[in-house]
Structure formats: structure tokens, C-alpha cells
Amino acid sequence: MTELDSTARAIVSEIALADPATRHVHLDKLHGVISKYALTGNGIPRQLRQLQEDLTNEAIEARFDNLPV
């Protein structure tokens, strides 16, 4: 296991333990890890891509939750 894999696992664990309503705030950390995977030339793990998509959707929904109707 590489240092990058360890970092990715730590961030995934942190997100898993976070409050579901605010876990999207960890999106920047996840973007950083995914960028590092891309720079290494290795594939980005599917779990990380899926988590990125989920958090992005949650962040978008959170923006619209505070809009008046």
C-alpha cells in the first residue's frame, strides 16, 4: 500500500464518520487525493470516483436548501 492509498483510506473513513448533512465539506480533500492519483498515471479507484460524485451532488443540494421559494 502506498502513502497515497493510505491518505485516500483516511479521507474515506473521515467522510464515512462525518454527519451526513455536512459531509460534502470534505470534497476539497477528496479532490486533492483524486488529482494526485491522476498525476501518478494510475487509475483512480472507482470508490473514490463514486464518492466524489455523491459529495458533489450533496454540495449542490445543500446550496439549494437555503433558497427561498
C-alpha positions, 0 to 999 in steps of 0.5 A: 500500500502506498502513502497515497492509498493510505491518505485516500483510506483516511479521507474515506473513513473521515467522510464515512464518520462525518454527519451526513448533512455536512459531509460534502465539506470534505470534497476539497480533500477528496479532490486533492487525493483524486488529482494526485492519483491522476498525476501518478498515471494510475487509475483512480479507484472507482470508490473514490470516483463514486464518492466524489460524485455523491459529495458533489451532488450533496454540495449542490443540494445543500446550496439549494436548501437555503433558497427561498421559494 
